[in-house]
Amino acid sequence: MKRYIILMMALMLALPAFGATGTFDVTKNADLSSLVSTEGAFERAHNMGVFNEDGEAPQMGFISGVPFTVNDENVTLVEPIDYSLPNPQPAQTGYALNVAKSGYQGWKDFRSVSEDIDGLEIGAQYRLEVYYMYHWSWDCKTGLTVTLPSTGDQYQKREHSNGGQTYLAEQGFVWTTEAADDTNSDGYAEISFKFSGHLLRSNDQDRGHLIGYQIRRIDQNVAGIVSPSRAENLVPVDTELHWISTETGVESYNVHYVDASLSTTNEPNAIDLYGTTENVAYTDGNESLIPSESLDNDTRYFWRVDQVLTGGDVIKGDVWTFTTTPLSPVITDQPDDTTINPYETATFSVAGTNVTGYQWYKYVDGGEDQMLVDGARFSGTDTSELTISDVIYSDEAQYYCVLTGPAEPPAQTNNASLTVNVDTQGYTTVAEGETGIIETTELDGASYQWYKYVDGVSDITLTDGADYSGTQTYKLSVLDFSAADEGEYYCVITDAIHSSKASGNSELDMKELLAHYKLEADGTDETGNYPLTAEGGDPNSFERFAGNNALHFNDSNYLDNQFAEEQVFQNFSVSIWAKTSEVVQPGFTGFFNNDSSGNDFQLECDDGTWEYNGTGGSLVLADVYPDEWIHIVMCCNGSSTTFYVNGVYEGWSGSAANNFGSISVGSNRSRVILFTGDIDEVKIFNYVLSPEEVIDLTNYDPDANVVQCIERPEFDITGPEGVPDCKQDIYDLRELMVEWLEDNNYPQS
């Protein structure tokens, strides 16, 4: 049997170990948690680079322990391997398994560090993991040798770095101890390893850094910790410890816990030697304990659960940590931003632990913050919930709360914003000679003053007269609208308590036909704004009907105008006629587009359907019928888009593709997949067309004769064909008269 074990170990140590690697993030931090095994029961973990208790750097072989600084690579082994102990050196920060202040650095001829690991139970199966890294800036090599005492067999691993920032974990050293491994004759087995800046060669640039190692016993399972969870914060001092058993034959548990600050050792699995230990009898495997020793506030604790088996064997558990709630106040719920209308009630709330008092403040930018007190409109100023009643515009600000507790320091919440609504109309187009109307928030008891924006300094105060009315009401009317009236307008509202706020700017523009392409022979724009140039040859002109020509595109030409600068049309409408005999054209075949850097679209003849494709996705508008004209209108209001086909509403998209980088007729946005067919009468407007205007555009074709019911009359009951006809006439009156005296009450009187 002994020969079999020796042979097995020789084979295992001769096989390549499984090495895992990771790289540093931009902050030069690395997390080894993904490389650290949690299989089996924790035996021990040791940070090779931590300073000794006396503050001297450890000396092993010819190597000197040189700590990393926080400005270099900062590698943290997180729990369950982060058995973190405070470093006894005040100048160092972090904890023992944090390479930010630990690690060996070796270089020159055969400089190395060796570690002999004793105290392992004979006949148990273990896994050894060694964590190390390259030097972060040089072309370096490192060496790792693991030796099994019973056989003298060695496993050697050499790594090479090209200056990359890499950390590694060798996880493949698994063996079963035997009596021959007890070289010290102390009843326990040993294993050793050596780490060097190189392996069997001399090179000034060979350098590596040893983080430490972990040993786990993999023929046993540790108790499963339930709560407090790993590294949990704000744990109450009267907390109950919960765990579950993972082995059969458990008779009891030894529960160890200790204030982490009391540790002066680098071996956290030794907490049973200096902490509090309580024995808990087995019940049902789902166990708990309320510590008999009182826990202190604001304190980090180690704790471990060992399973005691029938017969006396003990399976050590993993060391976990938690931190109790401090005596100083801790905020657990921050106040939220809120937006309300004038004269409504606003509330801000906060929650915390260890709180004995609250005080709310109004933040003053560049001045002294205002401490709030209860009064006519403010209440709860010294409680967890602040209430502001009948909110006015001057209340618009940021608010925060200061929490006090049994101990310093107090805790201050984040600033929470109060926004008081004021309506802003946005962008509106007005036809020449009509009245432009802008509205803002209507408040009882408020006063208003409208302005025309110039530059924020010399803005024009408006007064009622020939040009304007309602200049001191919530609704401004711009009379007999002309090009001179185009611009931005805003209103200053003064509420009933003489608190003022200006609305946002609302823009009024003249309704315009931005572009009109008759396509009689070329891409001439009748407005002169955006003329189109033929690309790939001139389209052929032909007569569509008397007095009207159209253009034929042949899959190799198109009309184009690419803008020098992209333009955003707040509102727009596009009207276009198209026809094709090629029903099935390649996917994404475009016949109109506004290609830009984003928020754009194309109209397509796509594999048998007419479609919209752009911001917000795609929408099928109609089937393609060969040699049949189709009229498509799309109307965008700045946030959504409505589509009409042959004068009839077809659907909508909840998006606005209103960023125009070009106008192109006969192509898709890439100018690659070109249209085969006819196009006529393309118009672009800077406003949303009404349904009536859409029908008028459709009826441009003398064969169209589209009639649509825009809004059905209330008493449209029937018509000549016996169905409602969108007219209120003699047919409806006759139907009413027939049913005039009908009485459906039961019983009738």
N, C-alpha and C positions, 0 to 999 in steps of 0.2 A: 504494500500500500504506500509505503514511504517513497519507493522508487517512482510510483505513478505520480505522486504529488510533485516530486522534483522535476519529472519529465514535463508535467503540465505547466509548471512555472517557467521552465526553460523555454517552452514553446510560446507561452504568453509574452514573456519579456523579449523574445526574439521577433515577434510580430510588430509591425508598425503601429504606434499608438494613434488613436483618433485625436487629431488636433483641430481645435476650433479657433477661429480668428474673428476679430472685429476691428473697426477703424474709428478714429476720433471724429467728433463733429466739429463744426466751425469754431466752437468755443474751446476746443481741445479737451473736451470732456468725453469720457467713455463709460459705458455701463456694461459690466461683465455679467449681469444677471442672466443673459441668454446663454452664456458659456458655462455657468456653474451648475453642476449636477445636484439634484435634490433626492436622488435615489437612496433608499435605505435610511439608516440612522446616522446622525452626525456623531463623529468621534472627536475631531478637533480641527481647528483652523488657526493658522499662525501667519501674522504679517511679518515678513522677514525684514522689513525696513524700518520698523518703529524704533524710536530711541529707547535706550535702557532707562531704568528708573533714575539712575544717577546723572542722566543728561548726556552721557558720553555716547558717541556713535558706536554701534556694535563692531567688534573686530572678529572676523572669521577668516582663517587662512591669511592671504595677503591683501584682502580687500577691505576697503573702508566704507562704512555706510554713509551715503550721501543722500539727503532727502531731496525730493523734488520740491519746487516751489509752486504756488498757486498760479504762477505765470506760465508754467509748463504743463505737460499732460497731467490731467486730473482724473485718475481712474478710480472708480468706486465699485467695490463688490457689494451689491445690495443684498438685503436679507433674502434667504435665510443664512447667507454667508457673512453678512455685515454684522458680526458680533462686535459692535463698535465700542471702543473704550476711549475715554478722553485722553489725549496725549498729555503727559506730565509736563511738557515744555510749553510755557506760556507763549513763547514766540511762534509756536506752530499752531495751526488751526485744523479742524476736522477731526476725524477719528482714526483708529488704528489701522483699519483695512482700507484706508484712503491713500493712494499713492501720491496725492498732492503733497504729502509731507513724509513720504517713506519710499523705500526702494534701494536696491543695491546697484552699483554702477561699477563695472569691471572693465579693465583694458590692459594692454601690454601683455608681456609674456606670461601666459598660464595663470593670470589672476582669476580667482574663482571663489565661490562660497559653497560650503558643504553643510548638510543638515542630517543629523542622525535622529531618527524618530523611534522612540522607545515606548513601552507601556501598552503594546497591542496584545489583545487576548489571543492565546495560542488556539489554533483550530478554527478561527473566524475568517470570513472572507471580507476583504477590504478593497476600496478604490482610492487611489492617490491621484489628486489633481494638483498640478503645479501651474501657477499663473505668472506670466512674465511678459516682457515687451522689449522691442528694439529701442535703441536710441533713436530719438525722433528726427534727427537731421542728417546723420551720416550714413554711408554705405557700410552696414555693420553685419556681423555674424555672431550668433550665440550658440552655446552648446549646453545640453542637458543630459546627464548620465544618472540612471537609477540602478541601484545595486541591491540584490536580494542576498542577505547574509548566508542563508542556508546553502546556497549553491555557488555564490560568487558571480552568478550571471548578471550581465549588465545590459541595459537598453540605452542606446545613445541616439540623440536627436540633434540635428544641426539645422538651424534656421538662418536665412539670409534676407536682409532688408536692403532695399535700394533707396533708403532714406524715407520710406513711407511711414506713416504714423499708424502702427498696428500693435494690438495687444493680443495675446494668445492664451489658450488653456490646453494643456495636455491632459486628456481625460482617460487614457487607455490603460493605465497601470492597475490591473486587477489581479489579486493573488489571494491564496489561502495560507495563512501562517501555520507554522509547525514548530515543533520543539527545537529544531536545529536553528531557527531564527533567533533563539534566545542566547545571544552571544555574551550577555552580561550576567547570565545565570541568576536573573532576578525574577524569573517566572513569567516574563513577558517577552513578546517577540519584537524585533526591530526591522526597520528598513531605512535606507539612506539614499540621498541624491546629492549631486553636485551640479552647480550652475556656473557657467563661465562666460566671459565676453566673447569667447571663441572656442573652438573645439580642435585641439591637437594642431594648432598652427599659431604663428605669431604675426600680428598685424596691428599697428598702432590704432587703426580705425575700428577694430572689432570691439563692440560695446553692446551691453544689454542691461536690462533692469529687471530684477526679480521682485515680484509683488508679494508672493507668499504661496501657501499651499492649503489644501483641505484634505482630510481623510474621512471617508464615510464607510460605515460597516453595512455592506449591501445584503447580508443574509438576515437582517433584522429591519423592522419598520418602526419609525418613531411615532409617538402620539400625534394625532392631528389637532392642531390648534384651531379653535373656532373664534373666540373673542377674548380680549381685545385683538383685533386683526393686526397683521404685521405692520409695525411702525405707526400704529394708530396714535393720533393726537387728541387732545381734549378729552381724555378718559376720566370719568368721575373718580374721586378718591375712594368711594364706596363700591367700586366696580366688582363684579363677580367674574372670576376666571373660568372659561369654558374650554373643554377639550374632548376628544373622542379617542378611544383605544383602537389600536390597529393590529394587535397580536392576540392570539388565543392564550388562555391560561394566565391572564392578568389577575393578580391578587389584590394589588393596591398601587398607588402612585406616590412618588415623591415629587412634590411641587416646590420648586426653588424660585425665589424672587429676591431682587436686591436693587437698591439705588445704584444706578450706573456710575454715579460720581464717586462712589466708594471704592471703585476698582483701581488696583495698582498693578494689575497683572495683564499680560498680553494674551492670556488663555481664557476666554469668556466661558468655555465649557466647565470651568472650575468654580462656577458661582455657588455650587453646593458647599464649597469650603469656607466661603465668607458671607453668604447670604442667609436668608431665612428659609428653612425647609419645613414643610408640613406634609404629613402622610395622610392620604385620603383613601379610604377603602373602596374597592370596586363595587359598583352598583349594577348598571346596565350597559356600560360602555360609553354612555353619553354623560360626562361628568362635569362637576363644577366645584368651585371653592371661593368663598369670601375670605380674603386674607385676614388672619388673626392680628397681624401687625398692621397698624394704621399706615396707609399710604400718604405721602406728603404731596401737597400741591406743587405744580410746576416742576415736576421731577420726572426724569427719564429712568425707566426700570428695565432690567433684564428679567426674563422669566423662562423657565424650562420645566417640562413635565417628563419625568422618568417613569417608565412602566416596570413595576416589580412583579416578576413572574413567580408562580408557585415553585418553590424550591430555592428561591432567593436570587436568581439571575435578574439583573437590572439592564433595561434597554434605555440608554440615554436619549433624551429628546433634543430637538433643535432649540437653540436659544433665540427667543423673540424679544422684541422691544415694544414698549408703549410709553407715552408721555401723558402725565395727568394734567388736569386743568389748572391754570395758574390762579393765584388769588387776585391778580389784577384782572380787570374786565376784559372779556373776549367777545368780539362782535361775531355773531353767527348768521345774521341776516341784515343786509344793507338796505337802506331806503332806495326806492325806485324812482326814476324820472316819471313825471306825470304831465299830461296835457289836458286842459279843460277849457270850457267856455267861460266868459266873464259872468260873474255873479253866482257861479257854482261853488261847490265846496271841494277843497283839495286836502288830501291826507298824506302824510309821510310816516312810515313806521320803521322801527329798528328792533332787533332782538339780540340778546347776548347772554352770557353767563357771568357769574360773579359781579353782578351789577347792583349797586346801591343807589345810584342816582343818574338822572338824565338832564341834559340842557341842550335845547335847540338854538341854532344860530342861523342868521341870514348872511350869506357870503357877500362881501363888498369888494369888488375888484379894485385894487390899488388903495384901499382904505381900511378902516377898522371894522371888522365884522360886527354885525348887530346882534346882541344877545336878546332873544325874544322873551316876552313876558305875556301872561294871559291878559286878555282884554276883550274889547268888543268883537273883534273878528278872529283873534288867535286864542287857541285853547290847547291844553296838553303840552305846553312848552317845556315842562319839566317831567314829562312822562315818556313812555316808549312810542307814543303816537301823537304827532303834531297835526292839528286841524286848523285850516284857514278857511273861514266862511266868507261868502259873498266876495269871491276873488276879484280883484281889480287889476288893471294893467301894471300898476307899480309893484304888484306882488311878484311879477315875473322876475325870477332870480334863481340862485342856487341855495340850497338849504342843507345843513348837516347837523349831527348830534354828537355831543361829547358824553361818553359813558364813564362814570366813576365807580370804583369798587373798594373792597377792603384794603387793597394795596395799590401802590403806584406801579406803572404809570396809568393815567386814564387812556381810554381808547376813543379815537375820533373816526366817525363814519366817512365814507366817500361823499362828495357833494352830489346831491340829487337836484335835477333841474325842474322848475315849474314853468311851463309854457302856457300862456293864455292865448287862446285862439283869436285870430282876426282873419276874416275871409279875404282871399285874394283871387280875383277872377282869372288871371292868366292872359292868354293870347286870344284876341277876338278880331275877326275881320268884318268890315262894314262896307256896304256898297256906297258909291258916291251919291251924295244928296240925301241918304238915309240918316237915321239917328243912331249913333253909337251909345250903348248903355253899359256901364260898369257898376257892379254892386259890391258892397262889403258887408260886414257884420251889422245887423240891425239890433240896437240895444235900447231898452227903455231908459229915458232920461239922459241919453248921451247926446253930445254935440259932434258935428262933423265939419271937416274942411278938406276939400279936394285940391290937389296940386298937379301940375304937369311937370314931370321930371325933366331937368336940364342936365345938371351935373352934381346934384346933391347939395349945392350951395346957393345957386341962383335960380332955384326952382320957381315956377310961376304959380302964384296963388290965383285960383279960379273964382270968378264971381258970376252970378246969374246975369243973363243978357241975351243978345242975339246968337251968341256962340254956344252958351252952356245953360243948363238948368239943373237944379238939384245939387248945386255945389256945396251946400251945407246940410245935405241929407245923406242917407246911406246909399242912395242911387244917383249916380251922375249920368246926365244925358249930354252927349256931344251932338249939337244940332247941325243939320245940313253938312254932313261929313264931307271933307275934302282932303286932298293930299297934305295940306298944311296942318291938319289935325292928327296926322299919324304921329305916334310916339308912345311914351309910357306915362301912366297916371297912377297916383296913389292917394290915399285918404288918411288923415290923422284923426283918430277917434278919441274923444275925451269922455270918459264914463261919468256916471252920476256923482262920483266922489273925486272928480277932477284929476283923474289919473289917465295919462294919454299913451297911445301906441299907434305907430304908423302901419298901415297895411303894406303888403308887398306891392311891387310895381305890376300893373296890368297894362298890356300892350294892345293898342288899337292900330290895325293896318287896313289900308284900302283893299277891298276885294279886287283881285286882278287875275287876268288871264296871263300866266307867266310865259307860256309857250304855246304856239299853234302851228302845227305842221300839216298843211293841206296835202302834202305829198303829191302834188300835181305832176312834178317832173324831177324834184330833188328834195333836199332837206332844208329848204328855206323856212325860217321861223318868221311868221307874219308879225310877231311882236318885236322882232329884232334882238331878243335877249339871248337865245341859245341856239344859233344856227348849227345844223348838222352837216358833217362832211362825209362823203361816200368813201368807204374802205372796201378794197377788193373789187372795184368796178361799180359803175352806176347801175342801180336797179332799173328795170324796164317800166316805163309809164304806159298805162292803158286806160281806156274810158270805162269807168264803173257804171255811171248812168249819165244822162244828158247834163252837161255843165260840170261834171265832176270826174277827175281822174284819180287813179290810185297807183301804187308802186308794187311791182312784183320782185321778190327776193329769191335768189336761186341757190341758197346753201353755200355761197361763196362771197357774198357781199352784205354790207350793212351800213347804217348811218350812225355817226358817232360824234359826241362832243364831250371830251374829258376836261373837267374844270381844273383850273390852276389851283384853286382851294375848294375844299368841300364846303357845302352849304347845308344848313339844317332848315328845312321848311316845316315850321311848327305845325301848320295844317296844310294839307294839299289834297287834290283830287286829280286822277289821271283818267282820261277817256280815250279809248282806242278801238278801232275796227280791224278785224283780221279774218282771213279766209285761207284755206289750204286744200289742195287735192291730195296731199301726202298725209293721210290720216295718221299713220304710224311713223313718227319721226324719232330719232334717238332721244334717250332720256336727257332731261335738262336742256332741251332745245329752246332757247329763249327768243322772244320777239320784242321784248321791251325790258330795260333794266336801268337802275340808277347806281351802278356799282360804286362802292366807297369802301372805307376802312372798316366799316361796321354799320349795323342797323340799316341794311339795304335790302333789295328784293329784285326778283325778275319774274315776269310773266312768261309762261312756258306753253309750248305745244308738246306735251310729254306722253309719248306712247299711247296715243288715242284719246287723250283728255287735255282740256285747257286748264291750266293750274296757276296758282300763286305759289312762289317758293321764296322764302326770305326770313327775316326776323320773325320769330314766333312759330316757325315751322312751315308746313305746306298745306294747301287747301285746294281740293279739286273743285273747279267752277262749273264745268260742263263737259259733255262728250263732244268729240270732234265729228262733225258731219261733212263729208267731202263737198268742196265747192259751195259751202254755205257760209255767208258772212255771220260773224258773231260780234256783238258790241259788249265790251267789258269796261266797267267803271269801278275804280277803287277810291274810297274816300277815307282819309286819315285825319283824326282829330287831335293828334299828338300823343294819344295813349292807346287807341284801338283803331281798327280799320274795317270798313264795311264794303261789301262787294255786291255789284249788280251785274246781271247778265241779261242783255236784251231788254233793259228797263225794269227788270224784276229783281227784287232783293234776293240774294243768293246765300249770304252768310257773313261771318265776321271773324276777325282775328284779334285777340287781346294783346296786340303789340303794335308798335309804330316804327316802320322802316323808313324814317323820314330824313336820313342822312344822304344827301345827294352828292356823289363825287363825279357824276357824269349823267348824261342822257344818251341812251343807245337804243336804236330801233332796228330790229332784225337779228339781234344776237343775244347770247346769255352774258353773264357778268364776266366770264373769262375771255369773251370774244373768240371762242374756239368752236362752240357748237352753235351753228348758224341756222336760221329759219328758212324753210322753203314754203313760199306762199305769198299772199297779198296783204298789204297793210294800208289803211287809209285814215285820215282825219284824227290825228293824235293831238290831244289838248291837255295842258297841265295848268291847274288853278292853284291859287294860294289859300283856298278855303274849302270847306266841306260842302259839296253840292247838296241841294235839297232833292227829295224824291221827284218833285216836279221838274227840276232842272235836268235830272238824269233822264226822265222820259222825253223831254224836249230834245236832248242829244241823241237819243235812240231814234226818235222820229225824224231825224235828219235824213235817214234813208226813206225815200218815198214809198217803199214797199213795207215799211215797218208797221205804221198805224197802231202803235202801242197805246192802250188805254188802261190805266191802273186806278184802283180805288185807294186813294191816299189815306182818307179817314172816313169810315162808314158812318152815315147819319144815324142818330139814335133811333129813329122810327122807320128805318129802312127794313121793311118786313118782307116784301116781295117785289116782283117786277113783271115785265111782259112774259118772261119765260117761267114764271112761278117761283123764282128764287130771288134773293136780294140782289139789287143791281147798282148799289152805291148811290141811289137817288131816292129822294123823299117826295113822292108824287101821288097821282090819283090812284095808282095801284095799291099803294100802302094805305091810303085813306079808305078805299073800298074794303080792304081786309079788316080794318079797324071797325068799320060800320057793321060788317057781318057779325063780328064777335062782340058788338057793343053791349048788348043786354044779356050776354051769357053769364049765368050764375052757377058756380060749382060748389056752393055751400051745401052741406048736408047736416040735418034736414033743412030744407029751404023754408024761409019765413013767408 
